Amino acid sequence: MARPTSATIHIDALRHNLGQVRLRAPGSRVMAVVKADGYGHGLERVARALAGADAFGVAALSDAERLRAAGISQPILLLSGFDEPADIARLRQLQVDTVVHHMSQLQMLEQADVGEPIRCWLKVDSGMHRLGFAPEFVREAHARLSALDGVVGEIVPMSHFASSDEFDEPQTAEQMRVFGEATAGLPGPRSLANSAAVLGWPDAHAQWVRPGGALYGMSVVAGTTGADFGLRPAMTLATRLIAVNHVRKGSRIGYAATWECPEDMPVGVAAIGYGDGYPRAAPAGTPVLVAGQPTQLIGRVSMDLMTIDLRGVPGANVGDPVTLWGPDLPVERIAAMAGTISYELTCSITRRVRFVES
Ligand SMILES: *Cc1c(COP(=O)(O)O)cnc(C)c1O
């Protein structure tokens, strides 16, 4: 029998979330960010579901190749830009746009064969200090890009926020100010907003928003879930109980015997573990649903299995469904228990998990 572990991707939720982004940023075009295999939801599946997006953003040229092979015809932007001259020819063949964030990329473009038309977004480091031209080099970079015969269309100045998930943190307003100053007077549309800025920083929406997480129904705003912003989770991770055992008071459960039964009790064993992408860091007490009833995991998460407190689910049987996250159990809660963010959890589902759509 096949392992009962599955990730169900809710196509309607993806579409609903795109609609919510459009409602919140009515004046902006939407680039759906589908990097990391669509935040673990499946690249081609997500792109088809979000066919209403104005463009797609990817982090790897191979993802752009997959999208074109799947017949996706919208603009695609390579968010970190190209690594070597051969990539430029490939981008051109695929009609994929690129971010230019570094002098080395600008030099490669200048040395590339003339007549290679390519569209460019110019990344400005407005204060995150990861990728982008320092503000004082933005005008020079823009002028050099504009001068290239091979660069067509409007250059889109863009930047990325470090702290937009904290709605009262001054860094975002400061980044907007730095970006505005560095790009003042340059032509073309602008793009700044990730999901959190779509939700909490309307002044940053500009002509293009670039949401990722929000489209999958996830929030990175501490203490909130996607539902708090009208979003619907796009993934349910589920499995089944493969054993129900009656364990005596004082017995210890699992590796390193970390959890001791406070009474005689039923313990469920579910067919999911860190080998499926469920976080090993999730401690005892992390919520799970058994047959829709809330309870908690106990002991350590192992590679293939986890153990579950069934005292609150007295009728539980082998074969009962176990939900790890989904619309009835926000992935943000699990992430908080595991000391990470929801994005990392959905990105970490491994290949042995069966993906289905609903
Ligand atoms: C990942 C990414 C986004 C999307 O971020 P979310 O928080 O998922 O909305 C937007 N822009 C860039 C450059 C990114 O790398």
Ligand as a Chemical Component Dictionary entry (heavy atoms), coordinates in Angstrom:
data_LIG
# 
_chem_comp.id                   LIG 
_chem_comp.type                 NON-POLYMER 
_chem_comp.pdbx_formal_charge   0 
_chem_comp.three_letter_code    LIG 
# 
loop_
_chem_comp_atom.comp_id 
_chem_comp_atom.atom_id 
_chem_comp_atom.alt_atom_id 
_chem_comp_atom.type_symbol 
_chem_comp_atom.charge 
_chem_comp_atom.model_Cartn_x 
_chem_comp_atom.model_Cartn_y 
_chem_comp_atom.model_Cartn_z 
_chem_comp_atom.pdbx_ordinal 
LIG C1 C1 C 0 10.649 36.140 -2.529 1  
LIG C2 C2 C 0 10.559 37.497 -3.070 2  
LIG C3 C3 C 0 9.342  38.182 -3.067 3  
LIG C4 C4 C 0 8.096  37.632 -2.420 4  
LIG O1 O1 O 0 8.180  37.698 -1.023 5  
LIG P1 P1 P 0 6.929  37.272 -0.102 6  
LIG O2 O2 O 0 7.289  37.608 1.278  7  
LIG O3 O3 O 0 6.766  35.796 -0.288 8  
LIG O4 O4 O 0 5.770  37.999 -0.638 9  
LIG C5 C5 C 0 9.306  39.420 -3.673 10 
LIG N1 N1 N 0 10.417 39.961 -4.235 11 
LIG C6 C6 C 0 11.601 39.333 -4.241 12 
LIG C7 C7 C 0 12.790 39.981 -4.863 13 
LIG C8 C8 C 0 11.714 38.085 -3.651 14 
LIG O5 O5 O 0 12.901 37.465 -3.640 15 
# 
loop_
_chem_comp_bond.comp_id 
_chem_comp_bond.atom_id_1 
_chem_comp_bond.atom_id_2 
_chem_comp_bond.value_order 
_chem_comp_bond.pdbx_ordinal 
LIG C1 C2 SING 1  
LIG C2 C3 SING 2  
LIG C2 C8 DOUB 3  
LIG C3 C4 SING 4  
LIG C3 C5 DOUB 5  
LIG C4 O1 SING 6  
LIG O1 P1 SING 7  
LIG P1 O2 DOUB 8  
LIG P1 O3 SING 9  
LIG P1 O4 SING 10 
LIG C5 N1 SING 11 
LIG N1 C6 DOUB 12 
LIG C6 C7 SING 13 
LIG C6 C8 SING 14 
LIG C8 O5 SING 15 
# 
